Amino acid sequence: MIPADPEWASQNALKFHGRVAYDDSYNGLALDEAEGNRMCAQAKDADVLFLANHGVAACGPSVATAFDDLYYLERACMLQVLAMGTGRPLRVVPEQIAGLTADQMAQDSEQTELHFAALKRMLDRDEPARSRS
């Protein structure tokens, strides 16, 4: 079900304000070009697409950007589920502040590259046989 009005209740979630689309149709595995085109049409201008009965897809100009988005999206979703599980009303960030914060976060691309580089260094250290720097 496509949310009518997302509840932007955490700073991590605000990173995705204005960047999310929803595909409410599940058509099995995306094994052909037509299904990929359908999903892209659902995404429109969004770079994060929630897929009904499946998961999420993130697009970006680099692997680092897409990975960083998925990393923070997972945390935002976990926090949202935990907060909703309390049964108490969420403290939703006002729309104007949500948009401003999303714009501020979008201007900080250096953090994305630094985060990905740090994770690769950790992989090199912890599992050098699997590393492909």
C-alpha positions, 0 to 999 in steps of 0.5 A: 500500500502506498503511503498517502503521507509519509511520517518523517520522524527521524533525522535519518529518514529526512535524508530521503525526503522528496527522493522516494517512490513506491511500486505497489505492484509485485509481478514476480522476478524482474527477469525481462526488460519490460519489468525493468522499464515498468519499475523505472517508470514507477520510480519517475524522478526518485532514486529510492524505490520501495518495491511491494512484496520485495524490498527496496532499490536505490540508484545513484551516480556511484556504488558509494552513493547507492550503498550509503543510501541503503545503509541509512535507509535501513537505519531510518526504517528500523527506527521508524518501525521501533518508534511505531511499535511503541503505540505512541504518536510519532513526533513528525518533523514539519514539512518545511523543516523536513525539506530544508534538512533534506537539502542540507544533507544532499549538499554533503557528498563528501560524507558518502565517499568517506563512509564507503572508503572507511568500510572498504578499509575495514573489509581490507583489515578484517577479511583481506582475502575477500578484499578487492580495493 
